[in-house]
Amino acid sequence: MAPLPDGFSYAEWNATYNALSFGIAAMGSATIFFWLQLPNVTKNYRTALTITGIVTLIATYHYIRIFNSWSEAFTVASKDGGDYTVQLTGAPFNDGYRYVDWLLTVPLLLIELILVMKLPQQETVSLSWKLGLASALMVALGYPGEIQEDLSVRWFWWCLSMIPFCYVVFTLAVGLAEATRKQPSPAAASLASAARYLTVLSWCTYPFVYMVKSVGLAGPAATMYEQVGYSLADVLAKAVFGVLIWAIAAEKSAVEESGKLLPN
């Protein structure tokens, strides 16, 4: 939790306000959709889809907390119908909710992808532990730098967090390529590949947003870019990624059901 800089314009405040509102709406509606779709996939993929809904539910809760904290940190008023003015109330803005969210949801995101790919049990357990622990370590190492104003300290923790980050991204981009090719249909393989690369793409957004305050940008603009960037990346990494997980589960369920209906 760091003190907010003074001097926010209404446009900067409103951009963050809308980004957080969008995060709540996207995560909340995605949660409802995923859980309503549970009966439409076979038993093999319900765990993955349930976890997908848990991820977006956790994100919804934390986005509500961040949104409320942002709203309470400011007073927005218009005098005599003029331009809106934005002033700090003195209430702290707690952005630490993001890291609590990521610590819980990032490992689950990777586990749901592994589960929906239906790898051999030993490989599933091994990859789940390795990627889950690596991603949790990545988040834990990023937080100390996030709350620092000293740029050298921020860069130090950024570099440390990039070590497990690179391992996870390499595993997604290269390590799971063979498993993707072994999916039961071309459509399932294409969807699994899209899910892997969407994860890589959305994850690569986070280090750059993290660097906003490490390259000399400061004040209200830096805070706005950080909040908007993280919010958009979260929606891609959780809600949109979850739709791909559902699509993979639905496609593989259809393939398996059609196989059962074929005459012996």
VEXDREN-2710 file (C-alpha; in Angstrom, 1 decimal):
% VEXDREN-2710
k/r/px/py/pz
1/MET/0.0/0.0/0.0
2/ALA/1.7/3.2/-1.2
3/PRO/0.3/6.8/-0.9
4/LEU/-1.3/8.1/-4.0
5/PRO/0.2/11.2/-5.7
6/ASP/-1.8/14.4/-5.7
7/GLY/-2.9/16.2/-8.8
8/PHE/-5.1/13.7/-10.6
9/SER/-7.1/15.1/-13.5
10/TYR/-10.7/13.9/-13.9
11/ALA/-9.7/12.0/-17.1
12/GLU/-7.0/10.1/-15.2
13/TRP/-9.2/9.2/-12.3
14/ASN/-12.1/8.3/-14.6
15/ALA/-9.9/6.0/-16.9
16/THR/-8.9/4.0/-13.8
17/TYR/-12.5/4.0/-12.4
18/ASN/-13.8/2.6/-15.7
19/ALA/-11.0/0.0/-16.1
20/LEU/-11.8/-1.3/-12.6
21/SER/-15.5/-1.3/-13.3
22/PHE/-14.8/-3.3/-16.5
23/GLY/-12.7/-5.8/-14.6
24/ILE/-15.6/-6.4/-12.2
25/ALA/-18.2/-6.8/-15.0
26/ALA/-15.9/-9.1/-17.1
27/MET/-14.9/-11.4/-14.3
28/GLY/-18.3/-11.6/-12.7
29/SER/-20.1/-12.4/-16.0
30/ALA/-17.4/-14.9/-16.9
31/THR/-17.9/-16.7/-13.6
32/ILE/-21.6/-17.1/-14.2
33/PHE/-21.0/-18.3/-17.7
34/PHE/-18.4/-20.9/-16.8
35/TRP/-20.5/-22.5/-14.0
36/LEU/-23.6/-22.6/-16.2
37/GLN/-21.7/-24.5/-18.8
38/LEU/-20.6/-27.3/-16.3
39/PRO/-23.4/-29.7/-17.3
40/ASN/-22.6/-29.3/-21.0
41/VAL/-19.1/-30.8/-20.7
42/THR/-18.2/-34.4/-19.8
43/LYS/-17.0/-35.4/-16.3
44/ASN/-13.4/-35.4/-17.5
45/TYR/-13.4/-31.6/-17.9
46/ARG/-15.7/-30.4/-15.2
47/THR/-12.8/-29.9/-12.7
48/ALA/-10.9/-27.7/-15.2
49/LEU/-14.1/-25.6/-15.9
50/THR/-14.9/-25.4/-12.1
51/ILE/-11.4/-24.0/-11.5
52/THR/-11.8/-21.6/-14.3
53/GLY/-14.9/-20.2/-12.5
54/ILE/-13.1/-20.1/-9.2
55/VAL/-10.3/-18.0/-10.8
56/THR/-12.7/-15.4/-12.1
57/LEU/-14.8/-15.5/-8.9
58/ILE/-11.6/-14.7/-6.9
59/ALA/-10.8/-12.0/-9.4
60/THR/-14.3/-10.5/-9.1
61/TYR/-14.0/-10.2/-5.4
62/HIS/-10.6/-8.5/-5.5
63/TYR/-11.6/-6.2/-8.2
64/ILE/-14.6/-5.1/-6.1
65/ARG/-12.2/-4.4/-3.2
66/ILE/-9.8/-2.5/-5.4
67/PHE/-12.7/-0.5/-7.0
68/ASN/-14.0/0.4/-3.5
69/SER/-10.6/1.4/-2.3
70/TRP/-10.1/3.6/-5.3
71/SER/-13.5/5.3/-4.9
72/GLU/-12.9/5.9/-1.2
73/ALA/-9.5/7.5/-1.9
74/PHE/-11.0/10.4/-3.9
75/THR/-13.7/13.1/-3.8
76/VAL/-15.0/14.0/-7.2
77/ALA/-17.1/17.1/-7.4
78/SER/-18.3/19.7/-10.0
79/LYS/-19.0/23.2/-8.8
80/ASP/-21.8/25.1/-10.5
81/GLY/-21.9/22.7/-13.4
82/GLY/-18.2/23.3/-14.3
83/ASP/-15.4/20.8/-14.8
84/TYR/-15.0/17.9/-12.4
85/THR/-12.3/18.3/-9.8
86/VAL/-10.6/15.3/-8.1
87/GLN/-9.1/15.5/-4.6
88/LEU/-7.6/12.9/-2.3
89/THR/-9.6/12.1/0.8
90/GLY/-6.6/10.8/2.7
91/ALA/-8.0/7.3/2.7
92/PRO/-5.3/4.8/1.5
93/PHE/-5.6/3.1/-1.8
94/ASN/-4.8/-0.6/-1.3
95/ASP/-3.5/-2.1/-4.5
96/GLY/-2.1/-5.0/-2.6
97/TYR/-5.4/-6.8/-3.4
98/ARG/-3.9/-7.4/-6.8
99/TYR/-1.0/-9.5/-5.5
100/VAL/-3.3/-11.5/-3.2
101/ASP/-5.5/-12.2/-6.2
102/TRP/-2.5/-13.2/-8.4
103/LEU/-1.0/-15.4/-5.7
104/LEU/-4.2/-17.4/-5.7
105/THR/-5.3/-17.3/-9.3
106/VAL/-2.1/-17.5/-11.4
107/PRO/-1.2/-21.0/-10.3
108/LEU/-4.8/-22.1/-10.8
109/LEU/-4.8/-20.6/-14.3
110/LEU/-1.9/-22.9/-15.3
111/ILE/-3.4/-25.9/-13.5
112/GLU/-6.7/-25.5/-15.4
113/LEU/-4.9/-25.5/-18.7
114/ILE/-3.0/-28.7/-17.8
115/LEU/-6.2/-30.4/-16.6
116/VAL/-8.2/-29.6/-19.8
117/MET/-5.3/-31.0/-21.9
118/LYS/-5.8/-34.3/-20.2
119/LEU/-2.2/-35.3/-20.0
120/PRO/-1.1/-38.6/-18.4
121/GLN/-1.6/-38.5/-14.7
122/GLN/2.0/-38.4/-13.7
123/GLU/2.8/-35.6/-16.1
124/THR/-0.3/-33.7/-15.0
125/VAL/0.7/-33.8/-11.3
126/SER/4.4/-33.0/-12.1
127/LEU/3.6/-30.0/-14.3
128/SER/0.9/-28.7/-11.9
129/TRP/3.4/-28.6/-9.1
130/LYS/6.2/-27.1/-11.1
131/LEU/4.3/-24.4/-12.9
132/GLY/2.1/-23.7/-9.8
133/LEU/5.1/-23.1/-7.5
134/ALA/7.0/-21.2/-10.2
135/SER/4.1/-18.8/-10.8
136/ALA/3.5/-18.3/-7.1
137/LEU/7.2/-17.5/-6.6
138/MET/7.1/-15.1/-9.5
139/VAL/4.2/-13.1/-7.9
140/ALA/5.8/-13.2/-4.4
141/LEU/9.1/-11.8/-5.8
142/GLY/7.3/-9.1/-7.7
143/TYR/5.5/-7.6/-4.7
144/PRO/8.5/-6.2/-2.8
145/GLY/9.5/-4.1/-5.8
146/GLU/6.0/-3.0/-6.5
147/ILE/5.8/-1.1/-3.1
148/GLN/9.2/0.5/-3.5
149/GLU/9.9/4.0/-4.8
150/ASP/13.6/3.4/-5.2
151/LEU/14.1/2.5/-8.8
152/SER/17.2/0.3/-8.2
153/VAL/15.2/-1.8/-5.7
154/ARG/12.3/-2.1/-8.1
155/TRP/14.6/-3.3/-10.9
156/PHE/16.3/-5.8/-8.6
157/TRP/12.9/-7.5/-7.7
158/TRP/11.8/-7.3/-11.3
159/CYS/14.8/-9.2/-12.4
160/LEU/14.3/-11.8/-9.7
161/SER/10.7/-12.3/-10.6
162/MET/11.5/-12.7/-14.2
163/ILE/13.5/-16.0/-13.5
164/PRO/10.4/-18.1/-12.7
165/PHE/8.4/-16.0/-15.2
166/CYS/10.7/-17.1/-18.1
167/TYR/10.5/-20.7/-16.9
168/VAL/6.7/-20.7/-17.0
169/VAL/6.6/-18.9/-20.4
170/PHE/9.1/-21.3/-21.9
171/THR/7.1/-24.3/-20.7
172/LEU/3.9/-23.0/-22.1
173/ALA/5.4/-22.0/-25.5
174/VAL/7.7/-25.0/-26.0
175/GLY/7.3/-27.6/-23.3
176/LEU/3.5/-28.2/-24.0
177/ALA/3.9/-28.1/-27.8
178/GLU/4.0/-31.9/-28.2
179/ALA/1.0/-32.4/-25.8
180/THR/-1.0/-29.9/-27.9
181/ARG/-0.3/-31.8/-31.1
182/LYS/-1.7/-35.0/-29.4
183/GLN/-5.2/-33.5/-28.8
184/PRO/-8.0/-35.6/-30.1
185/SER/-9.1/-33.3/-33.0
186/PRO/-7.6/-30.5/-35.0
187/ALA/-10.0/-28.0/-33.5
188/ALA/-9.0/-29.1/-29.9
189/ALA/-5.3/-28.8/-30.8
190/SER/-5.9/-25.3/-32.3
191/LEU/-7.8/-24.1/-29.3
192/ALA/-5.2/-25.5/-26.9
193/SER/-2.5/-23.8/-28.9
194/ALA/-4.4/-20.5/-28.8
195/ALA/-4.9/-20.8/-25.0
196/ARG/-1.1/-21.4/-24.5
197/TYR/-0.1/-18.4/-26.6
198/LEU/-2.8/-16.1/-25.2
199/THR/-1.4/-16.9/-21.8
200/VAL/2.1/-16.1/-23.0
201/LEU/0.9/-12.8/-24.7
202/SER/-1.1/-11.6/-21.7
203/TRP/1.6/-12.6/-19.2
204/CYS/4.2/-10.6/-21.2
205/THR/2.0/-7.5/-20.6
206/TYR/2.6/-7.6/-16.8
207/PRO/6.4/-7.0/-16.8
208/PHE/6.0/-4.0/-19.0
209/VAL/3.2/-2.5/-16.9
210/TYR/5.3/-3.2/-13.8
211/MET/8.1/-1.2/-15.5
212/VAL/6.0/1.9/-15.9
213/LYS/7.2/3.3/-12.6
214/SER/10.7/2.0/-13.2
215/VAL/11.5/4.1/-16.3
216/GLY/11.0/7.5/-14.8
217/LEU/7.3/7.9/-15.2
218/ALA/5.7/9.1/-12.0
219/GLY/2.7/10.8/-10.6
220/PRO/-1.0/10.4/-11.5
221/ALA/-0.2/9.4/-15.1
222/ALA/1.9/6.4/-14.0
223/THR/-0.7/5.3/-11.6
224/MET/-3.4/5.4/-14.3
225/TYR/-1.3/3.5/-16.8
226/GLU/-0.5/0.9/-14.2
227/GLN/-4.1/0.3/-13.1
228/VAL/-5.5/0.3/-16.7
229/GLY/-2.7/-1.9/-17.9
230/TYR/-3.1/-4.5/-15.2
231/SER/-6.9/-4.5/-15.5
232/LEU/-6.8/-5.2/-19.3
233/ALA/-4.1/-7.9/-18.8
234/ASP/-6.2/-9.6/-16.1
235/VAL/-9.3/-9.7/-18.3
236/LEU/-7.3/-11.3/-21.1
237/ALA/-5.4/-13.7/-18.8
238/LYS/-8.5/-14.8/-16.8
239/ALA/-11.9/-14.2/-18.5
240/VAL/-10.8/-14.5/-22.2
241/PHE/-8.4/-17.4/-21.3
242/GLY/-11.3/-19.0/-19.5
243/VAL/-13.5/-18.9/-22.6
244/LEU/-10.8/-20.8/-24.4
245/ILE/-10.6/-23.4/-21.6
246/TRP/-14.4/-23.8/-21.9
247/ALA/-14.1/-24.1/-25.7
248/ILE/-11.5/-26.8/-25.4
249/ALA/-13.6/-28.7/-22.9
250/ALA/-16.7/-28.5/-25.1
251/GLU/-14.8/-29.6/-28.2
252/LYS/-13.2/-32.6/-26.5
253/SER/-16.4/-33.5/-24.8
254/ALA/-18.1/-33.6/-28.2
255/VAL/-15.3/-35.7/-29.7
256/GLU/-15.6/-38.2/-26.8
257/GLU/-19.4/-38.4/-26.9
258/SER/-19.4/-38.9/-30.7
259/GLY/-16.9/-41.7/-30.2
260/LYS/-19.2/-43.4/-27.7
261/LEU/-22.1/-43.2/-30.2
262/LEU/-20.2/-44.9/-33.0
263/PRO/-21.4/-48.5/-33.7
264/ASN/-19.0/-51.3/-32.6
END
